[in-house]
Amino acid sequence: MVDIDLTGRAAVVGGSQPLRAILETPTTPTTPGPWPGVVMIHEAFGLEEVMQRQAKRLAAAGFLTLAVDLYSAGGAKRCLVPTMTSMLRGHGKAFTDIEVARSWLVESPDCTGKIGVIGFCMGGGFAMVSAGDFDAASVNYGQLPRKLDEAVVDACPIVGSFGGKDFSLRGAAAKLETALSNAGIENDVKEYPTAGHAFLNDAEAGPKVLRPLERILGIGPDPVAAQDAWKRIDSFFERHLA
């Protein structure tokens, strides 16, 4: 893991001050660089250890992964509400920060120039809205835009994963698949009946005081569903970022 300072780039375009990210580089000897890039967008709890391991996992699959910290300018306490508001409105400083991360990968000599975006929870919502700026997108239990049909018109190919027990996103998988198919966008959208929100995480996340409530709500890891979802994500990215 390497800390990347994006503050200077962000200053030029009105992004967060400061703005940081972590970079995970593939290390498999059989796949020397340059590699396709992936901008990773964290869940609502921030770029915590669980999310950092997701970045490592993506790098192990062969993707140069830049996980941008949307809470760089003040942590979750100060940044959560404005960041969520930006995601719901479809514009704002957080989208500028995501573009800064994308442009950093574009200019990296270690990147092929093919770049995907992946997001979890809140990050899934950002990945959905940002899909038009990337070569492929992975939307994982992210909030769908209010005007979904309009939002997907210029979208890149999308792989989406949702939990059937995620009551905050009831019916989201079917709605997304229908909208993408109607727009002629290649997609692989799947709902896992046994899974709830945040099922791709490999451990419970967020403040410990909230974890009993998360268990009651069925929020957290589902290893079986996660294994299948990751296979689909890897395959989809390999195909569209090659």
Salt bridges, closest charged atoms under 4 A:
ASP3 OD1 - ARG20 NH2 2.86
GLU24 OE2 - LYS56 NZ 3.24
ASP69 OD2 - ARG20 NH1 3.19
ASP69 OD1 - HIS42 NE2 3.84
GLU99 OE1 - ARG102 NE 2.85
GLU107 OE1 - ARG9 NH2 2.66
ASP166 OD2 - HIS197 ND1 2.59
GLU186 OE2 - ARG239 NH2 3.32
GLU186 OE2 - HIS240 NE2 3.19
ASP188 OD2 - ARG232 NE 3.18
ASP202 OD2 - ARG53 NE 2.77
GLU204 OE2 - ARG215 NE 2.59
ASP228 OD2 - LYS190 NZ 2.94
ASP234 OD2 - ARG57 NH2 2.68
